[in-house]
Structure formats: structure tokens, C-alpha cells
Amino acid sequence: MTLILGIDPSLTSTGWGIIRKSGNSLSLVAAGTIKSENQPNKGPSQTTRGPEHSALATRILSLSNELARVIELYTPDEAAVEETFVNVNGQSTLKLGQARGAILLTLAQAGLPVYEYAATLVKKSVVGAGRAEKSQVGHMVQLLLPGCGKYGADAMDALAVAITHAHHR
């Protein structure tokens, strides 16, 4: 039996999902969404570059701390993270990259082996088509993991990443 943590990275709303792989069987353990705080640091640790930089550092710290809590609570054996795609907006891509960096560091600090999968491979693994719509991915995840329908879209995407890893490990 292996517990797999799947992660759909975002600076504002990171999805996570844990599945149990036992032989060829997959089952849902837990899932959720980490909403990072958007508050500037207060006190002597505040950076001097302005509130935007402080808010970003605080959000990254919040993301890392919440992910560490999930890891501590469920003790997964492996982690799978969706790779970053290049956005039209360079600033958004950069911020997503910073969130992914915090996520990868947190996973590495927890001693987890980390695997990365392109979004197209996740869609192809779960739906059968690399250009599948988000709703199609969510529908297939619900078919593969009964009971996960109560989670939001970000958590469903994270479960899709975990399923992809289960099929490719």
C-alpha cells in the first residue's frame, strides 16, 4: 500500500489530494485546498521593499506551513506535482513558479520523493485526451474515486495528479 500526495500548485489556492494505491486499486484518503494568506508581514521581519513583497513572502510561508501540516497529518509515501506551464502573463508565471518552489522545498524537507507531471499528461492519464476540459477531468476523478465530489476544482485537479502518478510510478 502506498499513500500518494498529489498537488495542483497555485499561489492563492493550492489543491492537494491523497490517494491510497493498493495493487491496482485506488481509493480516496483526503483532499482539500490551501488558501494562502494575503497579509503583509508585521513587525521587525517585514521587508523594506514595500507591502507587495511582504505579502508575497507571507503567502509563500503560509502555503509551505499548511502543506507541512497536511504531510504531518497524513504521512504520504510519495508526492506528485503538476508542472508549471508558461502563461501569457509573465508576472503570473513567475508567481506560480515561486509557489511551486515553496511546495517542492516543503516536500523535500519532509523527505518525500517528488515526481512532476505535465498538465497534458495528467489530462491524458485521467480522461484519455491531453486537451480535455477541466470539467471532464473532474468527472473522471469522481468516477475513479467515489466520494470526492464534495471537494473543489483545485482539490480535484490535485487528485488527478495523484492518479497520474499512481498509473506511471
Residue pairs with C-beta under 8 A, 6 or more apart in sequence:
1 20
1 21
1 22
2 20
2 21
2 22
2 77
2 78
2 166
2 169
3 18
3 19
3 20
3 21
3 29
3 74
3 75
3 76
3 77
3 78
4 18
4 19
4 20
4 21
4 76
4 77
4 78
4 79
4 80
4 162
4 165
4 166
4 169
5 16
5 17
5 18
5 70
5 71
5 74
5 76
5 78
5 79
5 80
5 107
5 112
5 162
6 16
6 17
6 18
6 19
6 79
6 80
6 81
6 158
6 159
6 160
6 161
6 162
6 163
6 164
6 165
7 14
7 15
7 16
7 67
7 79
7 80
7 81
7 82
7 103
7 107
7 158
7 161
8 14
8 15
8 16
8 82
8 154
8 155
8 157
8 158
8 160
8 161
9 81
9 82
9 84
9 96
9 99
9 100
9 103
10 96
10 99
10 154
11 36
11 56
11 59
11 60
11 63
11 95
11 96
11 98
11 99
12 35
12 36
12 38
12 59
13 33
13 34
13 35
13 36
13 154
14 33
14 34
14 36
14 63
14 67
14 99
14 103
14 154
14 158
15 31
15 32
15 33
15 34
15 152
15 153
15 154
15 155
15 156
15 157
15 158
15 159
16 31
16 32
16 33
16 34
16 67
16 70
16 155
16 158
17 28
17 30
17 31
17 32
17 148
17 151
17 155
17 156
17 158
17 159
17 161
17 162
18 28
18 29
18 30
18 31
18 70
18 74
18 76
18 162
19 26
19 27
19 28
19 29
19 145
19 159
19 162
19 163
19 166
20 26
20 27
20 28
20 29
21 166
21 169
26 144
26 145
26 163
26 166
27 145
28 145
28 146
28 147
28 148
28 159
29 74
30 74
31 148
31 151
31 155
31 156
31 158
31 159
32 70
32 151
32 155
33 151
33 152
33 154
33 155
34 62
34 63
34 66
34 67
34 70
36 59
36 60
36 62
36 63
36 66
36 99
37 58
37 59
37 62
38 55
38 58
38 59
39 55
39 58
40 46
40 51
40 54
40 55
40 58
41 47
41 54
41 57
41 58
46 54
47 53
47 54
47 57
56 95
56 98
60 98
60 99
60 102
61 102
63 99
63 102
63 103
64 102
64 103
64 105
64 106
67 103
67 106
67 107
68 106
68 109
68 110
71 106
71 107
71 110
71 112
76 112
77 112
78 112
78 113
78 114
78 115
78 165
78 169
79 107
79 112
79 113
79 114
79 115
80 114
80 115
80 116
80 117
80 161
80 162
80 164
80 165
81 100
81 103
81 104
81 107
81 114
81 115
81 116
81 117
81 161
82 116
82 117
82 118
82 119
82 122
82 157
82 158
82 161
83 116
83 117
83 118
83 119
84 93
84 96
84 97
84 100
85 118
85 119
86 93
87 93
87 96
104 114
107 114
108 114
115 165
115 168
115 169
117 125
117 161
117 164
117 165
117 168
120 130
120 131
121 130
121 164
121 168
122 137
122 157
122 160
122 161
122 164
123 129
123 130
123 131
123 132
123 136
123 137
123 160
124 130
124 132
125 160
125 163
125 164
125 167
125 168
126 132
126 137
126 140
126 141
126 144
126 160
126 163
126 164
127 136
127 137
127 140
129 136
134 153
134 157
137 156
137 157
137 160
138 153
138 156
138 157
140 160
141 148
141 156
141 159
141 160
141 163
142 148
142 149
142 156
144 163
145 159
145 163
148 155
148 156
148 159
151 159
